[in-house]
Amino acid sequence: MHRTQLYFDEALYKEIKQTASSMGITMSAYIRNVLKKELNAQKEKSQPINFSEFAGMWKGKEITKKDLRNKAWK
């Protein structure tokens, strides 16, 4: 594990400390957890969508504009 130094304004420091304390973990653990979640969310956003999962999902369905409009306006 690497050690690093961060600077927080007083309000943010208090909020981080309070939240970590209420969760029963250290500030360091809390900050690591938050950063991991954010990094994972960013990775998920940047992954291309695999459209092959949807192939054939409309097979046998009536999806003409007319059919869709008739169903939507019932």
C-alpha positions in Angstrom: 0.0 0.0 0.0 1.2 3.5 -0.8 1.0 6.4 1.6 -0.1 9.8 0.4 -1.0 13.2 1.9 -4.2 15.0 1.2 -5.4 18.4 2.2 -9.1 19.1 3.0 -10.9 22.3 4.0 -12.2 22.1 7.5 -15.9 21.5 6.6 -15.0 18.6 4.3 -12.6 17.1 6.8 -15.3 17.2 9.5 -17.8 15.6 7.2 -15.5 12.8 6.2 -14.5 12.1 9.8 -18.1 12.1 11.0 -19.2 9.7 8.2 -16.3 7.4 8.7 -16.9 7.3 12.4 -20.6 6.6 12.0 -19.7 3.6 9.8 -17.1 2.4 12.3 -14.2 2.7 9.9 -11.1 4.9 9.7 -11.0 8.0 7.5 -8.5 6.3 5.3 -10.7 3.3 4.8 -13.7 5.5 4.0 -11.8 7.6 1.5 -10.5 4.4 -0.2 -14.0 3.0 -0.4 -15.4 6.2 -1.9 -12.6 6.4 -4.5 -13.0 2.7 -5.4 -16.7 3.2 -6.0 -16.1 6.3 -8.1 -13.4 4.6 -10.2 -15.6 1.6 -10.8 -18.5 3.8 -11.8 -16.3 5.6 -14.3 -15.0 2.2 -15.8 -18.6 1.0 -16.2 -19.5 4.2 -18.1 -16.6 3.9 -20.5 -17.3 0.3 -21.4 -18.9 -0.2 -24.8 -22.4 -1.7 -24.8 -22.6 -5.2 -26.2 -25.7 -5.0 -28.5 -25.4 -8.6 -29.5 -27.4 -9.4 -26.3 -30.4 -7.8 -27.9 -30.2 -9.6 -31.2 -33.5 -11.2 -32.1 -35.4 -9.7 -29.2 -38.0 -8.3 -31.6 -38.3 -11.4 -33.7 -42.0 -12.3 -34.2 -43.2 -9.1 -32.7 -45.3 -6.5 -34.5 -43.1 -3.4 -34.5 -44.3 -1.4 -37.4 -44.9 2.3 -36.7 -48.7 1.7 -37.2 -48.7 -1.2 -34.7 -46.7 0.7 -32.1 -49.0 3.8 -32.4 -52.1 1.7 -32.1 -50.8 0.1 -28.9 -49.6 3.4 -27.5 -52.8 5.2 -27.9 -55.2 2.6 -26.5 
